[in-house]
């Protein structure tokens, strides 16, 4: 590659989607800086971004295709790409001949790289005809559907407009850790006199910066929102004209709240004092514009749908739904505006199968194990670390046993890669072209190829092109993937005249100069038609299955397990980088003072956290600010807490209508058993 400065975009599953300037000398990435022409991040990066040079050249990066035999033995041998493609293609063709279709072959892919060209995995599998494909979204589906129910579509408020808000309520989000760029707008609003309220079970870094921090029992957000609504209605601090214009259900809703919601019960259930509810109700009722941020945390339990609906209704009745710098914030899905030509690539028709076999990504293993006609025998894993980040790990272990070939594409030898047959080295975003659309801000940016691939690493798109060539060589017309198309061709396919108009572009060259913002995003409204108020009927029933106090279920696991995000990691990504985690103890488990006293656990003593799904061992850190029945542990590492997360579906939703309920996990705790010998 030519020396110089290249424009890149961080593709991680993160609010920022940061613009990067990559400085290349003698063909090497020597440093990265923030791109000052990126309209949202404006020249700043997080610590993970600044560590990119170590990320790219880390000695633990995968260099070559490898195969191990037997699976999980750690006995790896290097393969050439030709050998790897031949083994994979031969198995896929044999399965097709054995079962008469490609349904025995499937993939599992999600958010390790959100660049649009990484949908090459989906395009490649589509090119084989009907196969087994995942659907759903483990991170955000519950909230998305709740917003669609309330408003008719997902929200598209501009996050920069928060700078002019008078009240900012952050509910179940921790932007000081997970969305550092948004904090500059929050800080500026506070300098102008805005009040910041943070509602979270954990006293987070964002909570520490708040004017009012409200600690809430996990999973009780709907009840708090309805309690606030009750107090606002009783105090006549609602905007009756606005809500009557926006909803046909106002009178019924008001009557329901007044007759059903009991503030004493709300306080007992949520753990929030009447004084705190009163203060926040007064702020909501009197300060406009008020911006409310529904964080992903509040929809990671089986009450999440109701919680977001109740919060949305609270915002609507206070008249903040459509006013400038008010409104609701969650995340958007602007990527759906694009043609998504790779994702939507049409494969050949099958003589008897009309479509692929779909499987919900939230309970993939459980469902896949039930398939018999044909069983799932081949698994392709990309942008995913299942054995660390998914739920139902035991189910995955069983599913892996029936696989005849598991292929994982990654940059590092993850726990999932260690349980695979073949591992293919993936290129980083500095080593490939791409197009990036965020899910928080509304800026479109391009990703240039800045350096040559690390050793023999390849992009998902290049792998798709080359593997389909091998498939067609061994079995003519097996795939119709257009292997001749270059990355730039796919990017140009996405930049239709409609997209270029929407982002005020004349050509792709405009993106090479600076990022572009979506123009028709309504700054002051969600394009509202009629708002549907929550609840319908019967929402406000204190959950009899709640585990917020272990007295309610003496024979059940007593403590709720939460896994807050880390400043220096994204799930299990970046955990190998010493620049970011030189002194971090990944085996630290935080427990409340109440739990420590109940089990006679001392600081730094070795403990076991367990339930019916598994067990993890770590060292106790007593956090006096945790709710009394909450345990927290970090994601990833050598002892991943996802071993303790089993399957649970919301009572009112099918699994494919929900996110994964990571925060419904209940656990017990004890001293390390060897200490008791």
C-alpha positions in Angstrom: 0.0 0.0 0.0 1.0 3.6 -0.6 2.2 5.6 2.4 -0.1 8.4 3.5 -3.2 9.0 5.6 -6.3 6.9 5.0 -9.9 7.4 6.1 -11.2 4.4 8.2 -14.2 3.7 10.3 -14.4 1.6 13.5 -16.9 -1.2 12.7 -17.3 -2.5 16.3 -20.7 -3.0 17.9 -20.6 0.4 19.6 -22.5 3.6 19.6 -19.6 5.6 18.2 -18.9 4.2 14.7 -15.9 6.5 15.0 -14.1 8.2 12.1 -10.4 7.3 12.0 -7.4 8.7 10.2 -4.8 6.0 9.7 -1.2 7.0 9.2 0.8 4.6 7.1 4.6 4.6 6.6 6.6 2.0 4.9 3.5 0.0 4.5 2.9 -0.1 8.2 0.1 1.4 10.3 2.2 3.6 12.6 -0.6 5.5 14.4 -4.3 6.4 14.3 -6.0 9.7 15.1 -9.6 10.8 15.2 -11.0 12.1 11.9 -11.9 15.8 12.5 -14.2 15.6 9.4 -16.4 13.0 11.0 -19.5 14.9 11.9 -20.2 13.1 15.2 -16.9 12.0 16.6 -15.1 15.2 15.4 -11.5 14.0 15.7 -11.8 12.0 18.9 -11.4 8.3 19.6 -11.8 6.1 22.6 -8.9 4.2 24.2 -9.7 1.1 22.1 -9.4 3.1 18.9 -6.1 4.6 19.9 -4.9 1.0 20.6 -5.5 0.0 17.0 -1.8 -0.3 16.1 -1.4 -3.0 18.8 -4.7 -4.6 17.7 -3.5 -4.9 14.1 0.0 -6.2 14.9 -0.8 -8.2 18.0 1.4 -11.4 18.1 -1.7 -13.5 18.9 -3.5 -12.6 15.7 -4.2 -15.5 13.4 -1.8 -15.6 10.5 -2.8 -18.6 8.4 -5.6 -21.1 8.0 -5.4 -23.9 10.5 -7.1 -27.2 11.2 -7.1 -29.2 14.4 -7.7 -32.9 14.9 -9.4 -34.0 17.0 -11.7 -31.0 17.5 -10.9 -29.2 20.8 -7.5 -30.9 21.2 -5.4 -27.9 20.4 -3.4 -30.0 17.9 -3.3 -27.5 15.1 -1.6 -27.7 11.7 -1.2 -25.0 9.2 -3.2 -25.2 5.9 -2.9 -23.4 2.7 -6.0 -21.5 1.6 -6.4 -23.9 -1.2 -6.4 -26.9 1.2 -8.9 -25.1 3.5 -11.2 -24.2 0.6 -11.1 -27.8 -0.8 -11.9 -29.4 2.6 -14.8 -27.0 3.2 -16.2 -27.2 -0.3 -15.9 -31.0 -0.4 -17.9 -31.3 2.8 -20.6 -28.8 1.6 -21.1 -30.6 -1.7 -21.2 -34.0 0.0 -23.9 -32.8 2.5 -25.9 -31.4 -0.5 -25.7 -34.8 -2.3 -26.5 -36.7 0.9 -29.6 -34.7 1.8 -30.7 -33.2 -1.5 -30.3 -29.6 -0.3 -28.1 -27.3 1.6 -30.3 -27.3 4.8 -27.6 -29.3 6.6 -25.3 -26.3 6.2 -25.8 -23.2 8.3 -24.1 -20.1 9.7 -24.1 -18.1 12.8 -23.0 -14.5 12.4 -23.7 -11.3 14.3 -21.9 -8.1 15.4 -18.2 -8.6 15.5 -17.9 -6.3 12.4 -20.9 -4.2 11.4 -19.5 -3.0 8.0 -22.0 -3.5 5.2 -19.6 -5.6 3.1 -19.4 -8.2 6.0 -22.9 -9.3 4.9 -20.8 -11.3 2.4 -21.4 -14.2 4.7 -25.1 -14.0 4.2 -24.7 -13.4 0.5 -22.4 -16.4 0.1 -24.9 -18.7 1.9 -27.8 -17.3 -0.1 -25.9 -18.2 -3.3 -26.1 -21.9 -2.4 -29.9 -21.9 -2.3 -32.0 -22.8 0.7 -29.8 -23.3 3.8 -30.1 -22.9 7.6 -30.0 -19.2 8.5 -30.3 -17.2 11.8 -32.9 -14.5 12.3 -33.5 -12.0 15.1 -31.3 -9.8 17.2 -30.0 -10.7 20.6 -29.1 -7.2 21.5 -31.9 -4.8 20.6 -35.0 -6.6 19.3 -37.2 -6.2 22.3 -36.7 -2.4 22.5 -37.1 -2.0 18.7 -40.5 -3.8 18.7 -41.7 -1.9 21.7 -40.8 1.4 19.9 -42.6 0.2 16.8 -45.6 -0.6 18.8 -45.7 2.8 20.5 -44.8 5.0 17.6 -45.3 2.9 14.5 -41.6 2.7 13.6 -38.2 2.9 15.3 -36.9 6.2 16.6 -34.6 8.5 14.6 -33.8 11.4 16.9 -30.5 13.2 16.3 -28.2 12.7 19.3 -26.4 16.0 18.8 -29.7 17.8 19.6 -29.4 16.6 23.2 -27.0 19.6 23.7 -30.1 21.9 24.0 -32.1 19.7 26.4 -33.1 21.1 29.7 -33.5 17.6 31.3 -31.7 14.4 30.3 -32.9 11.2 31.8 -30.6 8.2 31.0 -32.5 5.0 31.8 -30.4 1.8 31.8 -27.4 3.2 29.8 -23.9 4.1 30.8 -22.5 6.4 28.1 -19.5 7.4 30.2 -18.3 3.9 29.5 -20.2 2.8 26.3 -20.8 6.0 24.4 -18.1 8.4 25.3 -18.7 10.8 22.4 -22.3 11.5 23.5 -21.0 12.7 26.9 -19.7 15.9 25.3 -23.2 16.9 24.3 -24.5 16.0 27.8 -21.7 18.0 29.4 -22.5 21.0 27.2 -26.2 20.8 28.1 -25.3 20.7 31.8 -23.1 23.8 31.4 -26.2 25.5 30.0 -28.2 24.5 33.1 -29.7 21.1 32.2 -30.3 18.5 34.8 -29.0 15.0 34.4 -30.9 12.0 35.9 -29.5 8.4 35.7 -31.6 5.4 36.6 -29.7 2.1 36.9 -29.3 -0.7 39.4 -25.6 -0.1 39.4 -24.0 3.2 40.5 -22.1 3.6 37.2 -19.6 6.2 36.0 -22.5 8.1 34.4 -24.5 7.9 37.6 -21.6 9.5 39.4 -21.9 12.5 37.2 -25.6 12.9 37.6 -27.6 15.5 39.5 -30.0 12.8 40.5 -29.1 9.1 40.6 -31.9 6.6 41.2 -31.0 3.0 42.1 -33.6 0.6 40.9 -34.2 -3.1 41.4 -33.3 -4.9 38.1 -36.3 -5.5 35.8 -38.7 -3.2 37.6 -38.4 -0.2 35.2 -42.0 -0.4 33.9 -43.3 0.0 37.5 -41.2 3.0 38.1 -42.3 4.6 34.9 -45.9 4.0 35.8 -45.4 5.3 39.3 -43.9 8.5 37.8 -46.9 8.7 35.4 -49.3 8.3 38.4 -47.6 11.2 40.3 -47.5 13.4 37.2 -51.2 12.8 36.5 -52.2 13.3 40.1 -50.2 16.6 40.1 -51.7 17.6 36.7 -48.2 18.2 35.3 -49.1 16.4 32.0 -49.5 18.1 28.6 -53.1 17.2 27.9 -53.3 19.0 24.5 -50.3 17.3 23.2 -51.2 13.8 24.3 -54.8 14.2 23.0 -53.4 15.1 19.6 -51.0 12.2 19.6 -53.1 9.4 21.0 -56.7 8.2 21.1 -56.2 6.3 24.3 -55.5 9.2 26.7 -58.7 9.1 28.8 -58.6 5.3 29.2 -54.9 5.4 30.0 -55.3 8.1 32.6 -58.2 6.2 34.3 -56.2 3.0 34.3 -53.2 4.7 35.9 -55.3 6.4 38.6 -57.2 3.3 39.5 -54.5 0.7 39.3 -51.0 2.1 40.2 -50.3 2.2 43.9 -47.2 4.2 44.8 -46.5 2.3 48.0 -46.3 -0.9 45.9 -44.1 0.9 43.3 -41.6 1.9 46.0 -41.5 -1.6 47.5 -41.2 -3.3 44.2 -38.6 -1.0 42.6 -36.6 -0.1 45.7 -37.0 3.6 44.8 -38.0 6.0 47.6 -41.2 8.1 47.2 -38.9 11.2 47.6 -36.9 10.2 44.5 -40.0 9.5 42.5 -41.5 12.8 43.5 -38.3 14.7 42.5 -38.1 13.1 39.1 -41.9 13.5 38.5 -41.5 17.2 39.2 -38.6 17.5 36.8 -40.5 15.6 34.1 -43.6 17.7 34.6 -41.9 21.1 34.7 -38.7 21.0 32.6 -38.8 21.0 28.8 -37.4 19.9 26.6 -36.6 16.6 28.3 -34.6 13.9 26.4 -35.1 10.4 27.6 -32.6 7.6 26.7 -33.9 4.1 26.8 -30.7 2.1 27.3 -30.2 -1.5 26.0 -29.9 -2.6 29.6 -33.6 -2.2 30.4 -34.7 -4.6 27.6 -32.3 -7.4 28.6 -34.9 -9.0 30.8 -38.3 -10.5 30.2 -40.1 -7.2 31.4 -38.2 -5.1 28.8 -41.0 -4.8 26.3 -43.3 -3.4 29.0 -40.6 -1.2 30.5 -39.8 0.6 27.2 -43.5 1.0 26.4 -44.2 2.5 29.8 -41.2 4.9 29.6 -42.3 6.0 26.1 -45.8 6.7 27.4 -44.3 8.8 30.2 -42.4 10.9 27.7 -45.6 11.3 25.6 -47.8 12.5 28.4 -45.3 15.2 29.5 -45.3 16.7 26.0 -41.7 15.8 25.3 -42.2 13.3 22.5 -41.9 15.7 19.5 -40.5 18.9 20.8 -37.0 20.2 19.8 -34.2 18.6 21.9 -36.8 16.4 23.7 -37.9 13.0 22.5 -36.8 9.5 22.9 -33.4 7.9 22.2 -32.8 4.2 21.8 -31.0 3.1 18.7 -31.9 3.4 15.0 -31.7 1.0 12.1 -30.7 3.3 9.2 -28.8 0.4 7.6 -32.3 -0.9 6.6 -32.6 2.1 4.2 -29.8 0.7 2.0 -30.3 -2.0 -0.7 -28.1 -4.4 1.3 -27.2 -6.2 -1.9 -25.1 -8.8 -0.2 -27.6 -9.5 2.5 -30.4 -9.7 -0.1 -28.5 -11.6 -2.8 -30.9 -14.1 -4.4 -29.6 -17.6 -4.7 -30.8 -20.3 -7.1 -34.2 -21.8 -6.7 -34.6 -25.3 -5.3 -37.0 -27.7 -7.0 -38.9 -28.4 -3.7 -37.8 -26.0 -1.0 -39.3 -22.5 -1.3 -36.9 -20.8 1.1 -34.2 -21.3 3.7 -34.8 -22.8 7.1 -34.9 -20.0 9.6 -33.7 -20.3 13.2 -33.9 -17.7 15.9 -30.5 -16.5 16.9 -31.5 -16.2 20.6 -32.1 -20.0 21.0 -30.1 -21.2 18.0 -28.6 -24.3 19.7 -31.8 -25.5 21.2 -33.7 -25.3 17.9 -30.9 -26.7 15.8 -30.7 -29.7 18.0 -34.3 -30.5 17.1 -33.7 -30.5 13.4 -33.9 -34.0 11.8 -34.8 -33.5 8.1 -32.0 -32.9 7.7 -30.0 -32.4 10.9 -27.5 -29.5 10.9 -24.1 -30.9 10.2 -22.0 -27.9 9.0 -21.5 -24.6 10.8 -19.9 -21.4 9.6 -19.2 -18.8 12.3 -18.1 -15.3 11.6 -18.1 -12.0 13.6 -19.2 -14.0 16.6 -17.7 -15.6 19.7 -20.4 -18.0 20.7 -18.7 -19.9 23.5 -18.0 -16.7 25.4 -20.9 -14.4 24.5 -24.0 -16.5 23.8 -26.5 -18.0 26.2 -27.2 -21.8 26.6 -23.5 -22.8 26.4 -24.4 -26.4 27.2 -26.7 -26.5 24.3 -24.0 -25.2 22.0 -21.6 -27.9 23.3 -24.2 -30.5 22.4 -24.8 -29.0 19.0 -21.1 -28.9 18.2 -20.8 -32.6 18.9 -23.1 -33.4 16.0 -21.3 -31.1 13.6 -19.2 -32.8 10.9 -17.3 -29.6 10.1 -17.1 -26.3 12.1 -15.4 -23.3 10.4 -14.7 -20.1 12.3 -13.4 -16.9 10.7 -11.8 -14.6 13.2 -8.7 -12.4 14.0 -7.9 -14.3 17.2 -8.1 -17.8 18.5 -11.2 -17.3 20.5 -12.9 -19.8 22.7 -15.2 -20.6 19.8 -12.3 -20.9 17.4 -10.7 -23.4 19.8 -13.7 -25.7 19.4 -13.7 -25.5 15.6 -12.2 -27.8 13.0 -10.9 -25.1 10.7 -10.0 -21.5 11.6 -9.6 -18.9 8.9 -7.7 -15.6 9.6 -9.9 -12.5 9.2 -8.5 -9.2 8.1 -9.0 -6.1 10.2 -10.9 -3.0 9.1 -7.6 -1.4 8.2 -7.0 -4.1 5.6 -10.2 -4.0 3.6 -12.7 -1.6 2.1 -16.1 -1.2 3.6 -19.1 1.2 4.1 -20.3 2.0 7.6 -23.7 3.1 9.0 -24.0 3.6 12.7 -26.9 2.8 14.9 -26.8 5.9 17.2 -25.7 8.9 15.2 -26.8 9.3 11.5 -23.5 9.7 9.7 -22.4 7.6 6.8 -18.7 6.9 6.3 -16.4 4.9 4.1 -13.6 2.6 5.2 -10.5 2.7 2.9 -8.0 -0.1 2.7 -4.9 1.4 4.4 -2.5 -1.5 4.7 -2.0 -4.9 3.2 -3.6 -7.8 5.1 -1.8 -9.2 8.1 0.1 -12.3 6.9 -2.6 -14.4 5.0 -5.7 -12.9 6.6 -8.7 -12.2 4.3 -12.0 -10.3 4.4 -15.3 -12.0 4.6 -16.0 -10.8 1.1 -12.7 -12.2 -0.3 -13.3 -15.5 1.4 -16.8 -15.7 -0.1 -15.5 -14.9 -3.6 -12.8 -17.5 -3.4 -14.7 -20.3 -1.7 -17.6 -20.1 -4.2 -15.0 -20.4 -7.0 -13.8 -23.6 -5.4 -17.3 -24.9 -5.0 -18.1 -24.2 -8.6 -14.9 -25.9 -9.7 -15.8 -29.1 -7.8 -19.5 -28.9 -8.6 -20.4 -26.6 -11.5 -23.2 -24.0 -10.7 -23.2 -24.9 -7.0 -23.1 -21.2 -6.2 -24.3 -18.1 -8.1 -22.3 -15.6 -6.0 -20.8 -13.0 -8.3 -17.2 -13.7 -7.4 -15.8 -11.3 -10.0 -17.2 -8.2 -8.2 -14.7 -6.1 -6.3 -15.4 -4.5 -2.9 -15.8 -1.1 -4.6 -18.5 -2.5 -6.9 -20.5 -3.6 -3.9 -20.1 -0.3 -2.1 -21.3 1.5 -5.3 -24.3 -0.8 -5.3 -25.3 0.6 -1.9 -25.0 4.2 -3.0 -28.2 4.4 -5.1 -29.5 7.8 -6.2 -31.9 7.7 -3.3 -29.2 7.1 -0.8 -26.9 9.7 -2.2 -29.7 12.3 -2.1 -30.6 11.3 1.5 -26.9 11.8 2.5 -26.3 14.9 0.3 -23.8 13.2 -1.9 -23.0 13.5 -5.6 -20.6 10.5 -5.8 -18.6 8.1 -3.7 -15.7 10.6 -3.8 -17.7 12.8 -1.4 -17.2 10.1 1.3 -13.5 10.1 0.7 -13.5 13.7 1.8 -15.8 13.5 4.9 -18.6 11.6 6.5 -22.2 12.6 5.5 -25.3 12.8 7.6 -28.7 11.5 6.7 -30.7 14.6 5.8 -34.3 13.7 6.4 -33.9 12.7 10.0 -36.5 14.7 11.8 -34.6 16.8 14.4 -37.7 17.5 16.5 -40.1 14.5 16.0 -40.2 10.9 15.2 -42.6 11.4 12.3 -45.4 10.5 14.7 -48.8 9.4 13.5 -50.7 8.1 16.5 -49.0 7.1 19.7 -50.2 3.9 21.4 -50.1 4.3 25.1 -48.8 1.5 27.4 -50.3 -0.4 29.1 -53.1 -2.1 27.3 -54.6 -4.0 30.2 -53.1 -5.9 33.1 -49.5 -4.6 32.8 -49.3 -3.3 36.3 -49.2 -6.6 38.1 -46.2 -7.1 40.4 -44.3 -10.0 38.8 -44.9 -13.1 41.0 -41.8 -14.6 39.4 -39.6 -11.7 40.5 -36.4 -12.6 42.3 -35.5 -9.1 43.7 -35.7 -10.6 47.2 -34.7 -14.1 48.0 -37.3 -14.4 50.7 -39.9 -14.7 47.9 -38.3 -17.9 46.5 -36.2 -19.5 49.2 -35.6 -22.6 47.1 -34.5 -20.7 44.0 -31.2 -19.0 43.1 -31.2 -15.9 45.2 -29.1 -13.3 43.4 -29.4 -11.5 40.0 -26.3 -11.6 37.8 -25.5 -8.5 35.8 -22.7 -8.0 33.4 -22.0 -4.3 32.8 -19.9 -3.3 29.8 -16.3 -2.4 30.2 -14.6 0.8 29.1 -11.7 -1.0 27.5 -13.4 -4.0 25.9 -16.5 -4.7 23.7 -17.8 -8.0 24.9 -14.9 -10.3 24.4 -13.1 -8.1 21.9 -9.8 -6.4 22.8 -9.3 -8.6 25.8 -5.9 -9.7 24.5 -4.4 -6.2 24.2 -2.0 -5.4 27.1 -2.2 -1.7 26.3 -5.8 -1.7 27.4 -5.8 -4.3 30.3 -2.3 -4.4 31.8 -3.5 -4.7 35.4 -7.0 -5.9 35.0 -8.1 -8.9 37.1 -10.7 -10.6 34.9 -11.7 -13.0 37.6 -13.0 -10.3 39.9 -16.7 -10.8 40.9 -18.4 -7.9 42.7 -20.9 -8.7 45.4 -23.0 -6.5 47.7 -22.2 -5.9 51.3 -25.4 -7.8 52.2 -24.3 -10.9 50.3 -20.8 -10.8 51.8 -22.2 -10.7 55.3 -24.8 -13.3 54.7 -22.2 -15.8 53.3 -19.3 -14.6 55.5 -17.2 -13.7 52.5 -14.2 -11.4 52.8 -12.6 -9.1 50.3 -10.5 -11.0 47.7 -11.5 -14.4 49.0 -12.1 -17.1 46.4 -15.7 -17.7 45.7 -18.0 -19.8 43.4 -21.0 -18.3 41.6 -23.3 -21.0 40.2 -26.7 -22.2 39.1 -28.2 -25.1 37.2 -26.3 -24.1 34.0 -22.8 -23.8 35.2 -20.2 -22.5 37.7 -17.6 -19.8 37.6 -14.8 -19.2 40.1 -13.4 -15.8 41.0 -12.3 -13.4 43.7 -14.7 -11.3 45.7 -14.8 -7.6 45.5 -17.3 -6.1 48.0 -19.2 -3.2 46.5 -21.1 -1.3 49.1 -23.1 0.5 46.4 -24.6 -2.5 44.8 -28.2 -3.5 45.5 -28.3 -6.1 48.2 -29.2 -9.0 45.9 -27.0 -8.2 42.8 -23.8 -9.8 41.7 -21.8 -8.3 38.8 -19.0 -9.9 36.7 -17.2 -8.9 33.5 -17.8 -10.5 30.2 -15.3 -12.6 28.3 -12.1 -13.8 29.7 -11.0 -17.3 30.6 -14.0 -17.9 32.9 -16.9 -16.4 30.9 -20.1 -15.7 32.9 -22.3 -16.7 30.0 -21.9 -20.2 31.3 -24.5 -19.2 33.8 -27.1 -17.9 31.3 -29.7 -20.3 30.2 -32.8 -19.9 28.0 -35.8 -17.8 29.2 -38.4 -16.3 27.0 -40.8 -13.4 27.8 -44.3 -14.6 28.7 -45.9 -12.4 26.1 -43.3 -12.7 23.3 -41.9 -15.4 21.1 -38.2 -15.7 21.2 -37.8 -14.3 17.7 -39.7 -11.2 18.9 -37.3 -10.5 21.7 -33.7 -9.9 22.6 -31.7 -12.3 24.7 -32.6 -11.9 28.4 -29.1 -11.9 29.7 -30.1 -10.0 32.9 -32.7 -12.6 33.9 -30.0 -14.9 35.2 -30.3 -15.9 38.8 -27.3 -17.4 40.7 -26.2 -18.6 44.1 -22.8 -18.0 45.7 -20.6 -19.9 48.1 -17.0 -19.9 49.3 -14.6 -21.8 47.1 -15.2 -25.4 48.1 -11.5 -26.2 48.6 -11.5 -23.6 51.4 -14.0 -25.7 53.3 -12.0 -28.9 53.2 
